Amino acid sequence: MAEAQVYPDGWLVWHGQWFRCALGRRGVRAHKREGDGATPEGLLVLRRVLYRGDRVRGLHAAVPCVPLGQRDGWCDTPDSPDYNRLVRLPHRVHCEALWRADGLYDVVGVLGWNDAPAVPGRGSAIFLHVARGDYAPTDGCVALALPDLLKLLGEGLTGLEVGA
């Protein structure tokens, strides 16, 4: 497995290269909970990559790459049987829209957190995605500049080791 090391001070290291990244607004936590704003500590395996086919072309990764649709969402309602899974919108419970105008989800690496199986309330929608220009904190994801994200995916990234 080809993993990058992620440090709580906002740096990701991949084969000796350092990349700035954004993490959760509440830092890194070993005991992640839904809505706490923290990035989970531990090994986060890259499951697949979702992307906006109208904005990103020629995407290469070591995991399956799947184009997003305008009605794709991610369920973040803990008591739903669809919790922490890809869904179609509109949905009967609250879900995050993945088709966004701001570009943050133009490329979304689905990270293996609380998905085998999902435990209600342990956290959902932990992604590797595009950072805001100022690297503002995320709600718990890891975010990189788009060129850096594409580089890492193209070089075979398969996971992140997030430390505390």
C-alpha positions in Angstrom: 0.0 0.0 0.0 1.2 3.5 -0.8 0.3 5.8 2.0 1.1 9.4 2.7 1.8 10.7 6.2 -0.5 13.5 7.4 0.6 15.7 10.3 -1.8 17.7 12.6 -0.1 20.9 11.7 -1.4 20.8 8.1 1.3 19.0 6.2 1.2 15.8 4.1 4.4 13.9 3.2 4.6 11.7 0.2 7.9 10.1 -0.9 9.9 12.9 0.7 7.8 15.7 -0.8 5.8 18.0 1.5 2.4 19.3 0.6 0.3 21.8 2.5 -3.1 20.5 3.5 -6.2 21.5 5.4 -7.6 19.4 8.2 -10.7 19.5 10.4 -11.4 22.8 12.3 -11.1 20.8 15.6 -7.8 19.2 14.7 -7.1 15.4 14.7 -8.9 13.1 17.1 -8.6 9.4 17.9 -12.3 9.3 18.9 -14.1 10.9 15.9 -17.8 11.7 16.4 -20.4 12.9 13.8 -20.3 16.7 13.5 -17.3 17.3 15.8 -15.3 19.0 13.1 -12.2 16.7 13.6 -10.2 14.7 11.2 -10.0 11.1 12.4 -6.6 9.7 13.5 -5.3 6.5 12.0 -5.0 4.8 8.6 -7.6 6.0 6.1 -7.6 3.8 3.0 -8.5 5.4 -0.3 -11.6 3.4 -1.4 -12.4 5.2 -4.7 -12.3 8.6 -6.3 -15.4 10.5 -7.4 -14.9 13.4 -9.8 -16.7 16.1 -11.8 -16.3 14.8 -15.4 -17.3 18.3 -16.7 -14.3 19.9 -14.9 -11.6 17.2 -14.6 -10.3 15.1 -17.5 -7.6 12.4 -17.6 -7.8 11.4 -14.0 -5.6 8.5 -13.0 -5.5 6.7 -9.6 -4.7 3.4 -8.1 -8.3 2.9 -7.1 -11.5 3.1 -9.2 -12.4 6.5 -10.5 -16.2 7.2 -10.9 -17.8 10.3 -12.4 -20.2 12.2 -10.2 -23.7 12.9 -11.2 -25.7 16.0 -10.4 -27.9 14.1 -8.0 -25.2 12.4 -6.0 -25.0 12.9 -2.3 -23.5 11.4 0.9 -25.7 10.5 3.8 -24.7 12.0 7.1 -27.8 11.2 9.2 -26.6 8.6 11.9 -29.9 6.8 12.3 -30.4 6.2 8.6 -29.6 2.8 7.0 -27.8 4.8 4.3 -25.5 6.5 6.9 -22.0 7.2 5.5 -22.9 6.0 2.0 -23.3 7.4 -1.5 -27.0 8.2 -2.2 -29.1 9.8 -4.8 -30.7 13.2 -4.1 -33.3 14.2 -3.0 -33.2 11.7 -0.2 -35.6 11.2 2.8 -33.0 12.2 5.3 -30.2 14.9 5.4 -27.4 14.2 3.0 -24.5 16.3 1.7 -24.6 17.3 -2.0 -21.5 16.2 -3.8 -22.1 18.2 -7.0 -20.9 21.6 -5.8 -20.4 24.9 -7.6 -17.4 25.9 -5.5 -15.0 23.3 -6.9 -14.1 21.6 -3.5 -15.5 18.3 -4.7 -14.3 18.4 -8.3 -12.1 15.5 -7.1 -13.2 13.5 -4.0 -11.2 10.6 -2.6 -13.6 8.5 -0.5 -11.5 7.5 2.6 -12.2 4.4 4.6 -13.5 5.8 7.8 -16.5 4.2 9.6 -17.5 2.2 6.6 -17.0 -1.5 7.4 -19.7 -1.3 8.7 -20.8 2.2 9.5 -21.4 2.8 13.2 -24.1 5.4 13.8 -22.5 8.7 15.1 -18.9 7.7 14.6 -18.5 10.1 11.6 -19.3 10.2 8.0 -18.1 11.8 4.7 -14.4 11.8 5.5 -12.9 12.7 2.1 -9.7 13.7 0.5 -10.7 16.7 -1.6 -9.8 20.1 -3.0 -8.7 22.7 -0.5 -10.0 26.3 -0.4 -7.5 28.8 -1.7 -6.6 29.9 1.9 -6.5 26.3 3.2 -9.4 27.0 5.5 -10.2 24.1 7.9 -12.6 21.4 6.8 -15.4 19.7 8.7 -13.1 16.7 9.2 -11.7 15.9 5.7 -8.1 16.3 4.4 -7.9 18.8 1.6 -5.1 19.7 -0.9 -4.6 22.1 -3.7 -6.1 20.5 -6.9 -2.7 20.1 -8.7 -1.2 18.4 -5.6 -4.2 16.1 -5.2 -4.0 15.1 -8.9 -0.3 14.5 -8.6 -0.7 12.2 -5.5 -3.5 10.3 -7.1 -1.6 9.9 -10.3 1.5 8.6 -8.4 -0.5 5.8 -6.8 -1.6 7.1 -3.5 -3.8 4.5 -1.7 -4.2 5.9 1.8 -3.4 8.4 4.4 -1.8 7.8 7.8 -3.2 10.6 9.9 -1.2 11.2 13.1 -2.1 13.1 16.3 
